[in-house]
Amino acid sequence: MAGVESRDFSSPDETRAPDKTKSEIVRMSGATVARLTLQPGWSWEECVKPVVGTESCQARHVGVATHGRMVIQHDDGSEAEIGPGDAYVIEPGHNAHVTSDEPFVGYEFESAEEYARG
C-alpha cells in the first residue's frame, strides 16, 4: 500500500542488550522506533551508565509506556513516575529505575538510535 509502512518487532534491525535491558530497534523510511524492555531491578545507573559512560542519561526520550512502572529522577532533583498508558517526554539529564515487579515496556520514537549505544 502506497504511503504506509509497517514493521514487526519480532524481526528488529538491531537489538542492544546491556544488563536487564533490551532495546529492539526497527528502522523505517524517515523514522526509527525502539521497544525498550527493562527488567525488575533495572536502573540506568547500574545497567546503562557503564555502557555510555556519562554521569546521567543525556538522551531525550519521547514514547509511550505499555507495561510496568518506572521512576525518573532529573539532575535538578525533580522526580516523576510513568506507567501503562502514559505518553512521556523525558529531557536529558536524568537517572531512572523500574519500580514494578514486572518489566517496564515502552515504545520510543526520538532516542531510538542513541539509547544504550556505547
MOHUQUI-V526465 format. One record per residue. N is the residue number from 1. OMEGA is omega as a letter, one per 20 degrees, with the letter a starting at -180 (NA if undefined). NEAR is the number of other ideal C-beta (glycine too) atoms within 8 Angstrom. Layout:
# MOHUQUI-V526465
n=N omega=OMEGA near=NEAR
n=N omega=OMEGA near=NEAR
This chain:
# MOHUQUI-V526465
n=1 omega=a near=3
n=2 omega=r near=3
n=3 omega=r near=3
n=4 omega=r near=5
n=5 omega=a near=5
n=6 omega=r near=4
n=7 omega=a near=8
n=8 omega=a near=6
n=9 omega=r near=8
n=10 omega=r near=4
n=11 omega=a near=5
n=12 omega=r near=10
n=13 omega=a near=5
n=14 omega=r near=6
n=15 omega=r near=8
n=16 omega=a near=11
n=17 omega=r near=6
n=18 omega=a near=10
n=19 omega=r near=6
n=20 omega=a near=8
n=21 omega=r near=15
n=22 omega=r near=9
n=23 omega=a near=14
n=24 omega=a near=11
n=25 omega=r near=14
n=26 omega=a near=12
n=27 omega=r near=6
n=28 omega=r near=9
n=29 omega=r near=4
n=30 omega=a near=3
n=31 omega=r near=7
n=32 omega=a near=10
n=33 omega=r near=12
n=34 omega=r near=13
n=35 omega=r near=12
n=36 omega=r near=14
n=37 omega=a near=11
n=38 omega=a near=15
n=39 omega=r near=9
n=40 omega=a near=9
n=41 omega=r near=6
n=42 omega=r near=14
n=43 omega=r near=10
n=44 omega=a near=13
n=45 omega=a near=8
n=46 omega=a near=8
n=47 omega=a near=13
n=48 omega=r near=12
n=49 omega=r near=11
n=50 omega=a near=8
n=51 omega=a near=9
n=52 omega=r near=11
n=53 omega=r near=6
n=54 omega=a near=7
n=55 omega=r near=3
n=56 omega=a near=10
n=57 omega=a near=13
n=58 omega=r near=7
n=59 omega=r near=8
n=60 omega=a near=9
n=61 omega=r near=11
n=62 omega=a near=9
n=63 omega=r near=12
n=64 omega=r near=9
n=65 omega=r near=15
n=66 omega=a near=8
n=67 omega=r near=8
n=68 omega=a near=14
n=69 omega=a near=11
n=70 omega=r near=16
n=71 omega=r near=10
n=72 omega=r near=12
n=73 omega=r near=9
n=74 omega=r near=10
n=75 omega=a near=6
n=76 omega=r near=5
n=77 omega=r near=6
n=78 omega=a near=6
n=79 omega=r near=8
n=80 omega=r near=6
n=81 omega=r near=9
n=82 omega=a near=10
n=83 omega=a near=10
n=84 omega=r near=8
n=85 omega=a near=6
n=86 omega=r near=8
n=87 omega=a near=5
n=88 omega=r near=11
n=89 omega=r near=7
n=90 omega=a near=9
n=91 omega=r near=7
n=92 omega=r near=8
n=93 omega=a near=9
n=94 omega=r near=13
n=95 omega=r near=10
n=96 omega=r near=12
n=97 omega=r near=10
n=98 omega=a near=15
n=99 omega=a near=7
n=100 omega=r near=11
n=101 omega=r near=3
n=102 omega=r near=7
n=103 omega=r near=11
n=104 omega=r near=15
n=105 omega=r near=12
n=106 omega=r near=14
n=107 omega=a near=11
n=108 omega=a near=14
n=109 omega=a near=9
n=110 omega=a near=8
n=111 omega=a near=11
n=112 omega=a near=12
n=113 omega=a near=7
n=114 omega=a near=6
n=115 omega=r near=14
n=116 omega=r near=10
n=117 omega=a near=8
n=118 omega=NA near=5
